[in-house]
Amino acid sequence: MAQIGETFRGDFPLPDLDATARLGAGIAGHLKVGDAVALWGDLGAGKTTLARAILRALGVDEDVPSPTFTLVQSYPTLPPVAHFDLYRLKSAREMEELGLDDALADGAVLVEWPERAPEALPLDALHVRLGLRDGARLARLTGPARWESLMHV
């Protein structure tokens, strides 16, 4: 996995669905083969909503279900995207069976509940922590410096 060089950290307010769509479009516009986007947050924090916004920005018109029961859904976008939901994962070893490495070799991945297998993520993953601050929705982004322009979308 790639080593991380310079990093950035920033907060992106999410006051409404339009803001989430803008963040999703910004992430989609930067995705390349080998990228991982780790979506952190409690139940109901907006992980799947942001994943849908990313996929919509990449041209996915069909319904984008949460992959909670299938564990992974793949989309033939450019680059191809695999959407992982690790909520039901019993151990990090299951990541090999799910094909994370293959998905990264062929495209990009979105990973909900990354805390279930953090060691499986590339070191240069973009981490998006969704939550509340002072009663308002917020995305805290951390990752390689190339993602810093997301703060201006």
C-alpha positions as CSV (number, residue, x, y, z in Angstrom):
1,M,0.0,0.0,0.0
2,A,1.1,3.6,-0.7
3,Q,2.9,5.6,1.9
4,I,1.2,8.9,3.0
5,G,3.3,12.1,2.4
6,E,1.9,15.5,3.3
7,T,-1.6,15.4,4.8
8,F,-4.4,17.8,5.3
9,R,-7.2,18.0,7.8
10,G,-10.3,20.1,7.4
11,D,-14.0,20.4,8.4
12,F,-16.7,20.6,5.8
13,P,-20.1,21.7,7.1
14,L,-23.1,19.7,5.9
15,P,-26.1,21.9,6.7
16,D,-28.3,20.2,4.0
17,L,-28.4,17.5,1.3
18,D,-27.1,20.0,-1.3
19,A,-23.9,20.4,0.8
20,T,-23.6,16.6,1.0
21,A,-24.1,16.4,-2.8
22,R,-21.3,19.0,-3.3
23,L,-18.9,17.1,-1.1
24,G,-19.8,13.8,-2.9
25,A,-19.2,15.5,-6.3
26,G,-15.9,16.8,-5.1
27,I,-14.7,13.4,-3.9
28,A,-16.0,11.8,-7.2
29,G,-14.1,14.3,-9.2
30,H,-10.8,13.3,-7.5
31,L,-11.2,9.5,-7.5
32,K,-8.6,7.5,-9.3
33,V,-7.7,3.8,-9.4
34,G,-6.3,2.7,-6.1
35,D,-8.2,5.3,-4.0
36,A,-10.0,4.4,-0.8
37,V,-12.5,6.6,0.9
38,A,-13.2,5.6,4.5
39,L,-16.6,6.8,5.7
40,W,-16.7,6.9,9.6
41,G,-19.7,7.7,11.7
42,D,-22.4,6.4,14.0
43,L,-25.6,4.8,12.7
44,G,-27.6,7.6,10.8
45,A,-24.5,9.9,10.5
46,G,-24.9,10.0,6.7
47,K,-22.3,7.5,5.4
48,T,-24.6,5.9,2.9
49,T,-26.0,9.3,1.9
50,L,-22.5,10.5,1.1
51,A,-21.6,7.3,-0.7
52,R,-24.8,7.7,-2.8
53,A,-23.8,11.3,-3.6
54,I,-20.4,10.2,-4.8
55,L,-21.9,7.5,-7.0
56,R,-24.5,9.8,-8.4
57,A,-21.8,12.3,-9.3
58,L,-20.0,9.4,-11.2
59,G,-23.2,8.8,-13.2
60,V,-24.9,6.0,-11.3
61,D,-28.6,6.5,-12.1
62,E,-30.0,3.3,-10.6
63,D,-30.9,2.8,-7.0
64,V,-27.9,2.7,-4.7
65,P,-28.7,0.4,-1.8
66,S,-26.7,0.2,1.3
67,P,-24.5,-2.9,1.0
68,T,-25.2,-3.9,4.6
69,F,-26.4,-7.4,3.7
70,T,-24.4,-7.9,0.5
71,L,-21.3,-6.4,2.1
72,V,-20.1,-5.0,-1.3
73,Q,-21.8,-3.5,-4.3
74,S,-19.8,-2.8,-7.5
75,Y,-20.5,0.0,-10.0
76,P,-19.1,0.2,-13.6
77,T,-18.2,3.9,-13.3
78,L,-15.0,5.6,-14.3
79,P,-13.1,4.6,-12.3
80,P,-15.0,1.5,-11.3
81,V,-16.2,1.8,-7.7
82,A,-16.8,-0.9,-5.1
83,H,-18.9,0.2,-2.1
84,F,-18.1,-1.9,1.0
85,D,-20.2,-1.9,4.2
86,L,-18.2,-3.7,7.0
87,Y,-20.9,-3.4,9.7
88,R,-21.5,-7.2,9.7
89,L,-17.9,-8.2,9.3
90,K,-16.8,-10.7,12.0
91,S,-13.1,-10.3,11.5
92,A,-10.6,-8.2,9.4
93,R,-9.5,-11.5,7.7
94,E,-12.9,-11.5,5.8
95,M,-11.6,-8.5,3.8
96,E,-9.6,-10.8,1.7
97,E,-12.7,-12.8,0.8
98,L,-14.5,-9.6,-0.1
99,G,-11.9,-8.7,-2.6
100,L,-10.8,-5.3,-1.3
101,D,-7.3,-5.6,-2.9
102,D,-8.7,-6.6,-6.3
103,A,-11.2,-3.7,-6.1
104,L,-8.4,-1.2,-5.3
105,A,-6.3,-2.7,-8.2
106,D,-9.2,-2.2,-10.6
107,G,-10.8,1.0,-9.3
108,A,-11.7,2.9,-6.2
109,V,-13.5,1.9,-3.0
110,L,-15.9,3.5,-0.6
111,V,-15.8,1.8,2.8
112,E,-18.5,2.2,5.5
113,W,-17.6,1.1,9.0
114,P,-13.8,1.1,8.3
115,E,-13.2,0.6,12.1
116,R,-14.1,-3.1,11.5
117,A,-10.9,-3.6,9.5
118,P,-8.7,-0.4,9.6
119,E,-5.5,-2.3,8.8
120,A,-7.0,-3.3,5.4
121,L,-7.2,0.3,4.2
122,P,-4.4,1.9,2.2
123,L,-2.3,4.3,4.2
124,D,-3.2,7.1,1.8
125,A,-7.0,6.6,2.2
126,L,-9.2,9.7,2.5
127,H,-11.0,9.5,5.9
128,V,-14.3,11.2,6.2
129,R,-15.7,11.3,9.7
130,L,-19.3,12.3,9.8
131,G,-21.0,13.6,12.9
132,L,-22.4,16.6,14.7
133,R,-20.7,19.6,16.2
134,D,-22.7,22.2,18.0
135,G,-25.8,20.5,16.7
136,A,-24.8,20.8,13.1
137,R,-23.8,18.1,10.7
138,L,-20.1,18.1,9.8
139,A,-17.6,16.1,7.7
140,R,-14.1,16.1,9.1
141,L,-11.7,15.1,6.3
142,T,-8.2,13.8,6.7
143,G,-5.9,12.4,4.0
144,P,-3.2,13.1,1.5
145,A,-2.7,16.7,0.5
146,R,-4.1,16.2,-3.0
147,W,-7.6,16.0,-1.4
148,E,-7.3,19.4,0.3
149,S,-9.1,21.2,-2.6
150,L,-12.3,19.4,-1.4
151,M,-12.5,22.1,1.2
152,H,-13.3,24.6,-1.6
153,V,-16.2,22.8,-3.4
